[in-house]
Each structure stands twice: as C-alpha cells, then as structure tokens.
Amino acid sequence: MISKSYIAEFLGTFALVFAGTGAIVINDVSGGTVTHVGVALTFGLVVLSVIYAVGDTSGAHLNPAVTFGFWAARRFPGAKVMPYVISQCAGAVLASAILKLLFAGHPTLGATLPAGSILQSFVLEVILTWFLMFVILNVSVGAKEKGLMAGIAIGSAVGLEALFAGPISGASMNPARTFAPALLTWRLGTVWPYVIAHLTGAYLAVFGCAFVREKDCCGRAMAKRGALEK
C-alpha cells in the first residue's frame, strides 16, 4: 500500500506546479492580465495553502531540494528520500501534462529559462534556494512548527523570491518545478544546472541554520544522529 505521505507529496507538488506555472501560461496567453506580481503571489499562496493542507501528513516538502535539505540536516530518513522525490516529480509532470493539453500552443509551459547567462541564473538559484531552505529549517523546529507562522513564512519566502528574481532565473528553487515543464516542452538543456544549484543551496542552508541556532540546530542534530548510527 502506498504511504499517505507519498500521495500527499504527489498532490501537493501537482497543485504547486499547476497553479504556479499555470499562472505563467495564462499570463502569457491573456496578454499579461495576471502580471508578474500575480505570478509571484500565486506561487507563494499555493505553497502556503498546501503546507496547511498536507503539512501534517508529509511535511509538505513539495520540492526535492527541500527533501534533500532535511535529509542533509538529519531530520529526514534516507529511505524515504527517493520515494518523496519520485512522488514530487510525478505530481509536477502530471500538472505540466494537463497544462499542455489545455494550452497546446504554449512554447514553454512556464519552464524556468535563464534570461541571461547560465552562470548568472545558477548563482541566483543557489542563493534563492539557500534562503528558502534556511527559512524552512528555522521555522520547522520547536513550537513554531505547529503554529500558523510556518506556512506564512515559507509561502512569503517563495513569493518574495519570485517577485525579484523571477524575471532573470525563473526563481524555481525546486528541481521538480524545473524538470516537469522542461520535459513536456523538450527543453532539458538547462535543467541540470538548475538542479545542481538547488541541491547546493539546500545543502549550504544546513550550515547556515547550524550557525544561527543554539538549540535544535542542524549541526547538533547531525552530530547526534551520526553518533547514534555508529
């Protein structure tokens, strides 16, 4: 029987990609009525909504880089990493497939394509993913993880980063969100630089969290887990 947490990740990532990239596509075909600000808000609000919808079931990672970051911080079991990633990517691909059926003439389906050089977008995506993962790690410990502010903080971070960086790199921060529309439009050439940037940013965030937290920080969690596994 498939774990409910995997189904939650599938449905949550489907919602994220369908609403987020759907906003980009509809903005394009409607002559800009959604606007760039509207697209950024859509990404932030759908993340916020899904966190509250399935956060208590799967943690609402919705993002292979987030799953990787939690694993690197020793807050997530290694055996569940690949099932989570597969569930997330499957949900994202289904969302892009439906958008392709609805908007067959759209050339990119909201794919994240660099406006400038690959290096420029790579650096941006490393920093963007670092900041997102840094926020997630810090609001997902202690009493705050059961409060209202966790979803608001994470959704706000996504919307903020999409607002200022979206026109340059697409502000993906998410390998599944990058991969799905690229696969459906056969634009896979820039996928791997983005994926590497996302994983690098998520990994660096683990160290950032360890530097600023004295209790329940990632560094101590990693050390404690490592001692237990020896």
C-alpha positions as CSV (number, residue, x, y, z in Angstrom):
1,M,0.0,0.0,0.0
2,I,1.3,3.4,-1.0
3,S,2.1,5.6,2.0
4,K,-0.2,8.6,2.5
5,S,2.8,10.8,2.8
6,Y,3.8,10.0,-0.8
7,I,0.3,10.7,-2.0
8,A,0.4,14.0,-0.2
9,E,3.7,14.9,-1.8
10,F,2.3,13.9,-5.2
11,L,-0.9,16.0,-4.8
12,G,0.9,18.9,-3.2
13,T,3.5,19.2,-5.8
14,F,0.9,18.8,-8.5
15,A,-1.0,21.8,-7.0
16,L,2.2,23.9,-6.8
17,V,3.2,23.3,-10.4
18,F,-0.3,23.5,-11.8
19,A,-1.1,26.8,-10.1
20,G,2.4,28.4,-10.4
21,T,3.3,27.5,-13.9
22,G,-0.3,27.8,-14.9
23,A,-0.3,31.4,-13.8
24,I,2.7,32.0,-16.1
25,V,1.0,30.3,-19.0
26,I,-2.3,32.2,-18.5
27,N,-0.5,35.4,-18.1
28,D,1.2,34.9,-21.5
29,V,-2.0,33.8,-23.4
30,S,-4.1,36.6,-21.8
31,G,-1.8,39.4,-22.7
32,G,-0.3,39.9,-19.2
33,T,-3.5,40.2,-17.2
34,V,-2.1,38.1,-14.3
35,T,1.1,40.2,-14.2
36,H,4.5,39.3,-12.8
37,V,3.3,40.3,-9.3
38,G,0.3,38.0,-9.7
39,V,2.5,35.1,-10.7
40,A,4.8,35.6,-7.7
41,L,1.7,35.8,-5.4
42,T,0.3,32.6,-7.0
43,F,3.5,30.7,-6.2
44,G,3.6,32.0,-2.6
45,L,-0.1,31.4,-1.9
46,V,-0.2,27.9,-3.3
47,V,2.8,26.9,-1.2
48,L,1.2,28.4,1.9
49,S,-2.1,26.6,1.1
50,V,-0.6,23.2,0.5
51,I,1.5,23.4,3.7
52,Y,-1.6,23.8,5.7
53,A,-3.4,21.2,3.7
54,V,-0.9,18.3,3.9
55,G,1.8,19.5,6.2
56,D,0.7,17.2,9.0
57,T,0.7,14.2,6.6
58,S,4.0,14.5,4.7
59,G,5.7,17.7,6.0
60,A,4.7,19.4,2.7
61,H,8.2,19.3,1.2
62,L,6.8,19.8,-2.4
63,N,10.4,20.1,-3.5
64,P,13.2,17.5,-4.0
65,A,15.7,20.1,-2.8
66,V,13.8,20.6,0.5
67,T,13.7,16.8,1.0
68,F,17.4,16.7,0.3
69,G,18.0,19.5,2.8
70,F,16.0,17.8,5.5
71,W,18.0,14.6,4.9
72,A,21.3,16.5,5.0
73,A,20.2,18.0,8.3
74,R,19.4,14.6,9.6
75,R,15.8,15.4,10.1
76,F,14.5,13.0,7.4
77,P,15.2,9.3,6.9
78,G,17.3,8.4,3.9
79,A,14.9,5.5,3.0
80,K,12.2,8.0,2.2
81,V,14.2,10.4,0.1
82,M,13.7,8.7,-3.3
83,P,10.0,7.9,-2.8
84,Y,9.4,11.5,-1.9
85,V,11.4,12.8,-4.9
86,I,9.6,10.4,-7.3
87,S,6.2,11.5,-5.9
88,Q,7.1,15.1,-6.3
89,C,8.3,14.8,-9.8
90,A,5.3,12.6,-10.8
91,G,2.9,15.3,-9.5
92,A,4.8,18.0,-11.3
93,V,4.9,16.1,-14.6
94,L,1.1,15.5,-14.4
95,A,0.5,19.2,-13.8
96,S,2.6,20.1,-16.8
97,A,0.9,17.5,-18.9
98,I,-2.6,18.9,-18.1
99,L,-1.4,22.4,-18.9
100,K,0.0,21.1,-22.2
101,L,-3.4,19.7,-23.0
102,L,-5.2,22.9,-22.1
103,F,-2.7,25.3,-23.7
104,A,-1.2,23.2,-26.5
105,G,0.3,26.1,-28.3
106,H,2.3,27.5,-25.5
107,P,6.0,27.0,-26.2
108,T,7.4,26.7,-22.6
109,L,4.6,25.8,-20.2
110,G,6.3,28.1,-17.7
111,A,9.7,26.5,-17.8
112,T,12.5,28.2,-15.9
113,L,14.8,29.5,-18.6
114,P,17.7,31.9,-17.9
115,A,17.2,35.4,-19.2
116,G,21.0,36.0,-19.2
117,S,23.9,33.6,-18.8
118,I,23.6,30.2,-17.3
119,L,26.1,31.2,-14.7
120,Q,24.1,34.2,-13.6
121,S,21.0,32.1,-13.1
122,F,23.0,29.3,-11.4
123,V,24.3,31.7,-8.8
124,L,20.9,33.2,-8.3
125,E,19.3,29.8,-7.8
126,V,21.9,28.7,-5.3
127,I,21.2,31.8,-3.2
128,L,17.4,31.7,-3.6
129,T,17.3,28.0,-2.6
130,W,19.7,28.7,0.3
131,F,17.4,31.4,1.6
132,L,14.2,29.3,1.2
133,M,15.8,26.2,2.9
134,F,17.2,28.4,5.6
135,V,13.7,29.7,6.4
136,I,12.2,26.3,6.3
137,L,14.8,24.7,8.6
138,N,14.4,27.5,11.1
139,V,10.6,27.6,11.2
140,S,10.2,23.8,11.3
141,V,11.7,23.3,14.8
142,G,10.4,23.9,18.2
143,A,6.9,25.2,19.0
144,K,6.7,27.2,15.7
145,E,6.2,24.1,13.6
146,K,2.7,23.8,15.0
147,G,1.8,27.4,14.7
148,L,0.4,29.5,11.9
149,M,3.6,31.3,11.1
150,A,5.5,28.4,9.5
151,G,3.3,28.3,6.4
152,I,3.1,32.1,6.2
153,A,6.9,32.4,6.5
154,I,7.6,29.8,3.8
155,G,5.0,31.0,1.4
156,S,6.2,34.5,1.8
157,A,9.8,33.5,1.1
158,V,8.7,31.8,-2.1
159,G,6.6,34.8,-3.2
160,L,9.3,37.3,-2.3
161,E,12.0,35.5,-4.3
162,A,9.7,35.0,-7.3
163,L,9.0,38.8,-7.2
164,F,12.5,40.0,-7.6
165,A,14.4,37.1,-9.2
166,G,11.7,35.5,-11.4
167,P,12.4,37.7,-14.5
168,I,16.1,36.5,-14.5
169,S,16.2,32.9,-13.5
170,G,12.6,32.0,-13.1
171,A,13.1,31.7,-9.3
172,S,12.4,28.0,-9.4
173,M,14.2,26.8,-6.2
174,N,12.7,23.4,-7.0
175,P,14.0,20.6,-9.2
176,A,10.6,19.1,-9.8
177,R,9.1,22.5,-10.9
178,T,12.1,23.0,-13.2
179,F,12.0,19.5,-14.7
180,A,8.3,19.0,-15.4
181,P,7.7,21.8,-18.0
182,A,11.1,21.3,-19.5
183,L,10.3,17.6,-20.1
184,L,6.9,18.4,-21.6
185,T,8.4,21.0,-24.0
186,W,11.7,19.2,-24.5
187,R,13.8,22.0,-23.1
188,L,16.1,19.8,-21.0
189,G,19.4,21.6,-21.8
190,T,19.3,23.9,-18.7
191,V,17.7,21.5,-16.3
192,W,20.8,20.1,-14.7
193,P,22.5,23.5,-13.9
194,Y,19.3,24.4,-12.1
195,V,19.1,21.1,-10.2
196,I,22.7,21.3,-9.1
197,A,22.1,24.9,-8.0
198,H,19.0,23.8,-6.0
199,L,20.8,21.0,-4.2
200,T,23.8,23.1,-3.5
201,G,21.7,25.9,-2.0
202,A,19.8,23.5,0.2
203,Y,23.0,21.9,1.5
204,L,24.5,25.3,2.3
205,A,21.4,26.2,4.2
206,V,22.0,23.3,6.7
207,F,25.3,25.0,7.7
208,G,23.6,28.4,7.9
209,C,21.0,27.0,10.3
210,A,23.7,25.5,12.4
211,F,25.5,28.8,12.8
212,V,22.5,30.8,14.0
213,R,20.7,28.4,16.3
214,E,21.9,27.3,19.7
215,K,19.3,24.6,20.3
216,D,17.8,22.1,17.9
217,C,20.2,23.3,15.2
218,C,21.1,21.2,12.2
219,G,24.8,20.9,13.3
220,R,23.9,19.3,16.6
221,A,21.1,17.2,15.1
222,M,23.6,15.9,12.5
223,A,26.2,15.1,15.2
224,K,23.7,13.4,17.4
225,R,22.3,11.3,14.6
226,G,25.8,10.4,13.5
227,A,26.7,9.2,17.0
228,L,23.6,7.1,17.2
229,E,24.2,5.4,13.8
230,K,27.8,4.4,14.8
